[in-house]
Amino acid sequence: MADSLDHAPAQANNLPQFLALTIGAIGVVYGDIGTSPLYAFREALRPLGAGGVGREEVIGLVSLVIWTLTAIVTIKYVLFLLRADNDGEGGTLSLLALLLKKGTRYPVMMFFAGVLGASLFIGDAMITPALSVLSAVEGLKLVTPALDDYVLPISVVIILLLFAVQPRGTGAVSIFFGPITLIWFLVMAAAGIAHIGDDLAILSAFNPLYAVGFLWNAGLVGFIVLGAIFLTVTGAEALYADLGHFGRRPIQSAWFTVVFPALALNYLGQGALVLSHPDAISNPFFLMFPNWALLPMVVLATAATIIASQSVITGAFSLIRQAIHLGFLPRFEICYTSETQTGQIYLPLVNTTLLIGVLALMLVFGSSESLAPAYGVSITGAMVIDTILAFEFVRRQWGWAALTATTVLLPLFSLELVFLGANLFKVQHGGYVPILIAGALITMMWTWRKGISLLREKTARHDIPLSQFIAMVERKSEHAPVDVPGTAIFLTATPETTPAVLLHNIKHNHVLHKHNVILTIKTARVPYVPEKERYTITKLSDRFSRLELRFGFMDDQNVSRALARCRKEGFKFDIMSTSIYLGRRKLIADAQSGLPQWQDKLFIAMADSAIDPTEYFHLPANRVVELGEQVII
């Protein structure tokens, strides 16, 4: 296992490093929110377009955009949530792990809230590539209407290529993320500045009274418009999830110096363009550019959307790895695509699932206009969950009184509930997509946790305390197992009881090794475990020892490397005379298991899909012995 310093959250120790992290944050952290101008303002105008859009409405909409960015992104995420970290790591599951570690009065509610937030993020990881790439490629229709029929095929090809390169890792590509996205923001800012002069009245949008006045006069239509306005902050949750990769100060610096000014200027420019040319309502972003610049902008926009898509894909990989290590999902294959950065990972099953989901969304909805309503529900839902977890966090971790926490967070929570309610109006128009995705993932995580708990209860009935077993085998009798040389390592999740695989070995082979190690692998509710805290070796008798390996939920759980380090710390064994024993269970459904039949079958299917522990824990395959048993569940 690499030293814990290799995994430490990013920190800027000097100016060049700070600038590098800031530019990197512009590409990775803000890639998603940076593509929102492609479609957000257009979708906000759409419900008003039938009866014509008045000047006050346009200014009110831009004012809503600016103040939504200020309240949700600047205040909640950039200034507040970036401080609510789990040893430098952020994100929904990271925060949930911290709450479960510190203790909470509502563990079940917090668990389901965290799982719901994580599930909604996975829905976002499917919708973002589909919507972003479609919205960028649709700019070709403005270059020439003849390309209209090629938008969907080109978008599908881009998505196929994007997912095809995932096994190679993002290290080399990510070097270009920051500079390209920086160019993207600068071009957006320049376009906005060029058009603000079309109608300087748009600058009135900085007055929040225009936003309030729009909502007051628009009635039900204004409530519907709020669902589209929230598209302007899609990707804001990435600020929190990517905290450990870049650190708080570079992320904050990128927002205040580049991202927020560029977004605000571009939305102001789009608003001024619509005020002076009402026909630009059809696609105000691309119509900001002259005809000669349309094709280069489509190319640049496509590059920006690919970067935004890459960000949520890698975010989904990281989130699923956290869920696996925290015991919310079975073990899936995890491939590490970098020799130095354990955060760069690739999960084949997750990659394939995301690809199928993205292609299905593109083919079913066909255009960004049709797909946009599906987007808001997942984003607003995830943000509401973040606020709920943050409320518990500031009380448990920071010691805030309930009144103080309520005073600070209730206004944000109320605002997000309004946005969520506005997006729920779109359920029948595509908003059901993230709800279905989240529902499926929650069902899987709940089933896995419930099934594992039931399995442990059933196997515990036949457990023998380890101390009792050691006393039994060390008493010399005619039925004692035969002593054989070497070391045997037995993996178990319950170190106080005798591993079932050890009992099966004696029952069928009638042998006991000279040295026997009871190995337990535990995942701490912190991102990374320092090397000096990774091992605990306890001598139980002359022949038995207990070894506990602890990993963080962001660590690479490489047991072979950890055992080698143990040897340097005084745990003496020869790998060539060591056998590692694993138990393999074949689960059989039982109508009386306590689970509904469908859930019983789902749990067994999930267990069967899990990767072999030898691969997952990087065990030396030529030293592993597996013994099987059947368990009725």
N, C-alpha and C positions, 0 to 999 in steps of 0.2 A: 504494500500500500504506500502510495506516495505520501510524503510528509504533509501534515495538515496545512502547512504554510502554502502549499501549492493550491489548496482549495479555499484559502481565505478570501472573504469578500473583497472586491476591488477597492483599492484606496489610492488616491493620488498623492504621491510623496514629493513631486516636484512639478514645475510648470509644464514641461513637455509631456509628462505623463498625464497631467490633468487635462491638457488640451486634447491628447489622444483619446482619453476616456470620454471627454465631452463630445467629440466628433463621432466616436463609436456609438454613444447614446443617441445622437441625432439619427443615425441609421437604424439601429436595432429597436430602441425604446419607442421612438416617435415615427417609425415607418408606417404604422397603421393609421394613426391619427392624421398623419401628413397626407394621406390619400383621400380623406373625407371631403375636401373641397370639390373633388371630381363629381360628387353626386348629392351631397347633403343639402346645399342651398337650393339646388334644382328640385329635390324632392319636397322641401319645405314650401316652395312656391306652387307646386302642382295642385294642392287642394284649393288654392285661391284662383287658379288660372281660368276656370270656366267663366267666371263673371268679370274677368279683368282684374288686374292687380293695381291698387291705388298706391300713391306715393307714401302715404303714412304706413301702409301695410309693409312695403318693402323696407322702409327705415326701421319699422318695428321688428321685422324678422331679423335683420342684421344686428339690431340691438340685442335680441334674444340670443343670437349665436355668440356674440362677444361676452355677454354676461353669463351664459352657460359655461363657456370655456373658463371664465374667471372663477365661478363658484365651484364647479365640479373638478376641473383639472388643477387650477392654481391653488385654491384654498384646500380642497379635500386631499388631493393626492400629492401635489408638489410640496406644500407647506406642512401638511399634517401626517398623512399616512406613511410617507417616506421615513418618518421617525418611529413608526411602530414596526420594528423589525425583530426577527428571531435570529440573534447572533449575526446580524448583517444581511440576512435573507428575508425577502418579502414574498407576497403572494398568498392566496386564500388558504391553501393547505399548510403553508409554513406558519401562518398565523394561527390556524386551527391546532397544529401540533404544539405550539407554544401554550395555548390556552389549556390543552389537555395535560400538558406537563405541569403547569403552574396550578391547575385545579380550577374548576368552575362549578357554580351551583347548578348549571344546566348542561351537563355533558352530552346528553342525548340530543338536546335541541341544537347545541353548538356543532355536534357531529353532522347532523343532517343539514344544517346551514352551510357548513364548510363543503360537504359533498355536493350540495346543490350548486354552490358557487363554482366549484371545480367543473361540474358537469356542464354548466352554462358556458364556461370558457371553452370546453371542447366543441360545443355547438358553434361558438364564435370562430374556432379554428377551421371549421368546415365552411362557414358562410363567408368569412373574410376573403379567402382566395377567389371564390366564385364571383362575389360582387365586385371586388376591386379590379380584377383582371378584365371582367366584362365591361365595367365602366370606362376603363382606359382604352380598350380596343374599339369601343363604340365611337371613339373620336374619329375613326377612319371614315365613318359615314359623312362627316363634315368635309373631309378631303375630297371624296367623290361618292355620291349615293350608290354608285355601282358596286361598292365594296360592302354594302349592307348585308348581303347574303353570306359574306365570308367572316363576319364578326364572331359568330359562335364557333365555327370550325377552328379559326385562329386561336381563340381563347382556350379551346379544348387542348390544342397542341401545346400551348404554353404551359398549361397545368400539368400535362403528361410529362413534359420535360422537367418541370420544377420538381415533381415528386420522384422522377427517375434519378436525379442527381443527389437525392438525400443520403443514400448509402455512402457517398464519398465525403460527407461531412461539410460543414459550413465554414471551416477555418479559412480556406483560401478565398472563398467568395465574400466572406464577411469583411475582408480588408477593404473592399470597394463599397460596402454598404454606406458607411459614413459619408465619404466624399460625394457619392451620387445623390444621396438624400439631401445633403447640404446644398448641392446645386439645385435640386428640386425646390427646396424651400426658398432659396434666393430668387429663382425664376418666378415662383408664385408671388413673392413679395414685390418683385419688379412689375409684374403684370397688374397687381393691385394698385400700385402707385401710379402706373400709367393711366388707369381708368378712374381713379378717385376724382380727378379733375373733370370727368364727364358731367358730374353733378355733385358739387361740394356739399349739398344738403345731406348727403349720406353720413357726413361726420357727426350729425346729430345722433347717430346710433350709439355714441358713447354715453348718452344720457339714458339711464335705465328706465326713466319714465316712459320712453317710447315702447319699450318691451312690455311694461305693465299695461300701457294704453292699448297696445295691440291685442293682448289677451283679454282685456276687459271688453273690447268692442267686437272681437271676432266670434265670441260665443263658442258653440260646439266645434266649429271649424278650427278655431284657435287651439282647442284641446287636441284635435287630430294633428295639427301642424306640429305640436310639441313632440310627437313621436318622430317626425323627420328631423327636428332641431337636434334631437339627441344623437343623431348620426354624426354630428360634428365632434363628439367626444369619444367616438369609437376608438379603442386602442388605449384609452387612458389607464385601464387596468394594467397594461404592460409596464407603466411607470413603477408600479409596486412589485410586480412579478420579477422584473429584471434588476431589482435593487442590488442584489449580490454580485451582479456582473460588472456594474459600473460605479456603484457607490452613490450616496445621496447628493453630494455637492456637484459632481459632473452632470447628473440628471437635472438638477435644479438649474444649473448654469445654462445648459442647452435649451431649456424651456424659456427662460427669461430673455436670453440674448438672441435666439434664432427662431425657435418654433412658434411661440406665442405671437411675436410681432409679425412673422410671415403669414400665419393663419389669419390674424386680424386684418392685415392689409389686403389679403386676397379676398376675404369675404366683403370688406368694404368696397373693393374694386368691382366685384360681381354685382353688389347692390347698386352702385353708381351706374354700371352698364345697363342694368334693367331699368333704372329710372330714366335714362336718356334714350334707350332703345328697347321698348317693351317686348318686341319680338324675340329678344335674346333669352326670354324665359325658357325656351326649349332646351338650351344647354349653355348656361351662362359661363361656365368655366372655359370651355374650348373656344367660345366666341369672343373671349377676351384677347385672343391672339390673331394676328393678320393671317391671311391665307397661306403665305409662304412659310409661316412658322407652324402650321397645323401638324404636318407630318412629323417634324422633329419633336413637337410636344407630345404627340401620341407615343412616340418611341420612348421619350423620357418618362411619361406617365406610366407606360407599361413596365419600365424598369423599376419605378417607384412602387408599383403595386406588387411586383414580384418580391421586392424586398419586404414589403408589408406582409405578404403571404408567408415568406420564409420566417418572419418573426413569430407569427402565431403557430406555425408548424413546429418549430423548435421549442416554443413555449409549451405546446401540447406534449411533446416528448418529455420535457422536464417534469411537467405536472403528473403524467402517468407514472414516471419513475418514482416520484414522491409518494403517489398513491400505493404503489407496489410495496415500497419499503415501509410504509406506515401500516401495511396490512389491510388496505381497502380493496385490493385486487390481487389475483393470482400472479405469480412470477411470469413475466413475458421476457423474451429475448431482448437484451440490451447490448448494442454494439457501440464501442467507444471509438470515435473517428479521429481522435487526437491522442498523441502519446503524452501530452503535457497538460491538456485542459479536459478534466473529467466532465465538465458541463456540456461538451460537444458530444452528443450521443445520437443514436439512431435506433428506433424500435421498428423492426420490419412489420409486425402485425398492426401497429398503430398507423404507420405510414400507408399501408394498403387500405385500412379502414377509412382514413381521412381522404385518400384519393377517390375511393368509391363514392363517399359522401359528397365531395366537391363536384365530381362529374355528374352525379345524379341531380344535384341542385341546379347546375348549369343547364342540363338537358331538359329538366322539368319546367324551370321558370323561363329560360331562354334569353332574358335581358336583365340588366341591372335595375331597370325600373320595376320589373315584376318581383325581383328578389329583395329589394330594399326593405319592404315591410317586415321581412323575416329577421332583419338584422337587429332592430332596436330591442326586442324582447330579451335576447340573450345578454346584451350589454347592460341594460337597465337592471335586469335581475341580478347579474353578477355584482354590480355596484351597490345595490341595496344590501346584498349579503356581506360585502366588505364593511359597510357601515355598521351592521349588526355585530359582526365580530370585533370591530374596532371599539364599539361601546363596551363590550366585556373586557377587551384588552386594556383600555385606559383605566378601568376600575381595578383589575387584578394586577397589572404590571406597573402602572404609574401611580396607583393609589388614589385616583380621583374619586370624589364623592359622587353618588348617583345624580345629585342635582347638578353638579358641575358638568358631568358627562352629558347629561340630557340637554343642558343649556347650549353646549357647544355643538353636539351632533344632531339634535332634533331638527333644526332648520335644514341641514343637508339631507337628512333622512326624509323629511316631508317633501322637499323638492324632488328627490329621486323617486318617491312614491307617485308623485304627480306624473313624472315622465314615464314610469312603469305603467300607470293606468292609461296614459295616452297610447302607449305601444300595444297594450292589450286590446285596443280597438281594432288592431290589425291582425288579430289571431286568425280570422277566417281568410285573410289575404296572404298568408304565408307565415304569420307569426307563430303558427303551430309547429313549425319546423324545429326551432331550438327547444321548444317545450317537449316535443317527442324525443329528441336526442338526449336532453337532460333526464327525462323520465326513464329512458332505457339505461343510462349510466347509473342513475341512483338505484334502480332495481338491481343491477349487477353488483354494485358495491354493498348494498344492504344484504343481498343474498349471500355474498361471500363472507361478510362478517358474521352473519347469523349461522351459516353452515359451518364455518370454522369453529365457532363457539360450541355448536352442537357436537361436532366431531371430537373436540377436546373433552366434553362431558362424557361421551360414550367410551373413549379410550381410557379416561381416568378411572373408570370402574375396575379396570384390570391392572392398574398401576401398582408397582411394588416400590416402597420407599428405597432410595438408593442406599442409605445407610444400612438398612435391613438386608439388602441384597449382598452388599460387600461383606457383612458379617457372616452370611450364609456360605458364600463361595470360598472364604478364607478358612473356614473350618475344614480340616482334612477329613474326608470320609470316602467310602468306596464309590460313592456316586459323584464325587467331585470331578469337574471338567479337567481335561488333560491340559497341562501347561505347555505352551508353545512360545518360542522366542519372538521378539519384535514388539512393535507398538501398534495398538488398535485405537482408532479415533472413532467415536460414535456420536453422530449428530443428533441432537434432540432439542425440542423447544422448551422442555420442562426439566431443568437440571436437578431438581430435588427427587425425581423419580427415575427408576431404571429405564433406560431407552428400550423400546420394544424390539429394536433391531439387535440389541445385545442379548436379550432373552431368546430371540429366535436363533441367533448364532450358537448359543450354548445348547439349545434344545435340539437343533438339527446336526450341528457339527461336533458338539461335545468338547469344545476347546475354549481356553481362556489365555489371552496373550500375557506376556510378562509385564507389560505396561499397558494400561487402559486409560484413555482420556475421554471424559464426557465433555463434548464440545457444544456450547450454546452460542448462537449468533443473535445478537439483539440490536434492534434499531432504536437509537435514542431519538427523542423529540427535539433534536437540534440539528441544524444542517450538516455540521461537520464535527467529528470527534477528534481531538488532538491525539497524536501518536502515543504520548505518554499515558493517556487514559484509555487506550484501546484494549489492553489486555489485563485480565485478572486470572492468575493461576493459583489454585488452591489444592494442596496435597490432602487427599482423603485417607490414604493408607499407603502401604509400600507399593501396591500394584495399581492404585486408582488415583487419578487427579481430575480436577474439574477446571476446564478452561472456558472463560467467557470472552468472546470478541464483541466489541461494541463499535457500531458504525453510525454515522449520521445519515439522515434520510436523503442527503445529496451526495454521500460518499459512494465510491465504487466498492462494492462488497466482494473484494478479491481475497478469498480465504487463503489461497496458496501463498500469496505474497505476505499476508499477515502472519501465517505460520512460520514463514522464513524469518520474519522479523522477531517472532517469539523466540526462535532458536538463538538469536543474537542476545536476547534478554535473559537467557538462562534456561529456557525450556528445551532440554536436550532430547533430540530424537533424530534417527536416520531415516530420511524419506524413503530410501530404497528398502527398508525393512519395516515400513509403516503401511498399514491398510486403513482405509477410511470407509466406514460402514454407513450405508444409507438405507433407510426403510422406504419401501415403495408400497403405497396402499392402493388397492383396487376397490373403489367405492361401489356399493350396490344399493340401489334405491329400496327404501322400506316405506310402505304406506303408513306405518305407525311412527315415523321418524320425528314427528312434531313440526315438519315443514309441509306446506301444501305440495301436492304432487308435481306441479309445474316448477315450483321453486327447488324442490329436491333434484329434479332432472337438470335444471339450470346450474345448480351448484356442482353437480357431478361433471357436466359439460365444461364448466370453467376450470375445474380441477384437472380434467384430462387435457385441457389446452395449455396448461402451465408448462414452462420450459423445465427440462431436467435440471435438478439441483446441481449436478456436476458442472453443467455449463454456466448456470447462473452465478454460482459461487467460485467459478474458475478453479475447480478442483483438478488435481492431476488425474486424468482419466484412467491411466494404467495402474493406479493405486486404489481405485474405488471398487467396493463390493456392495452390490444391492441385494437385499433380501425382501421379498414381497409378502404381503398379507391381504386378506379380504376383510373389509369393514362394511357392515350393513348400516346405512344411514338413511 
